[in-house]
């Protein structure tokens, strides 16, 4: 009987990630790839994203400390980061990455710095929310099938 309320809580938590704009359709596509043969697929992909993206964030941090800005290099790093973020459906992170790239193209260093700080906040917030989600998912047991949010 304990599983049912936990499953409901998990469904509400998942839906809130979409309702609050943290995740998009790509996350659902990842869920659809998860099956009995690979029941932790989504969590593994997200874990890899956070492990690999930490290096890209470090590269960007180091590049924004150097003056004058190398906007081409910054744009290249952010292009990679945006692609990784898109692959897990990190909607707010992707939006900030897009804005950062626009500032690079226009040569706006201040805009890059401001947007990078916001992007890091969104990245950290999503990480905390997904960690809580996956922890609850492990406690609730295997999911039946992925379903699209309302």
Secondary structure, DSSP 8 states (H G I E B T S, - for coil): -HHHHHHHHHHHHHHHHHHTTSB-HHHHHHHHH-BTTBTTHHHHHHHHHHHHHHHHHHHHHHHHHSSS--HHHHHHHHHHHHHHHHHHTBHHHHHHHHHHHHHHHTT-HHHHHHHHHHHHHHHHHHHHHHHHHHHHHHHH---S------
